[in-house]
Amino acid sequence: MTIEQLSVNVSGGQPEIALLSAGKQLAAVKDRPVSDREVAILTQALVGMYDHICARADLAADAAAVVAGLAAKYDVALDLVIENARRYAKWQHIDDAFPYEPSSLDVLGEIQAVSPKARGVLTHIASSDQGGPQSKAIQLLRKRT
């Protein structure tokens, strides 16, 4: 599904379902080149589905799973997830009162076995942050072993 096709599907209603479907399709692509722009636009939209405290739990979990698939396959998606995880850790360090799950830390935890870069970010957060993000990163690192 191209970005143009996605915009038609989104305008027809149920944008979250269309985004999830497009993300799954993009993660499964094997027979054609995929542009970084296409991956970035879709990843950002999917991250936006889980990256807030009021996210619908069912859609947030599905979006995080799809983003994990994209981040495991495409460097541009992984970089966006890392950027979002660092931003989440920073804001949770400032205001630890409102953590939410899933977050991009959870996405990195899901792909750490196939992505040394993801594991490195979790290790950095575990060793240099404080509070909730540090605890979450430690928990995710232990989950792998």
BELPE-V14331 format. One record per helix or strand. SS is the DSSP state (h for helix, s for strand). FROM is the first residue (numbers start at 1). TO is the last residue. Records with the same first field share a line. If there is no record, write none. Layout:
SS=FROM-TO  FROM-TO
This chain:
h=3-11  15-28  36-50  57-73  75-94  104-111  116-128  131-144
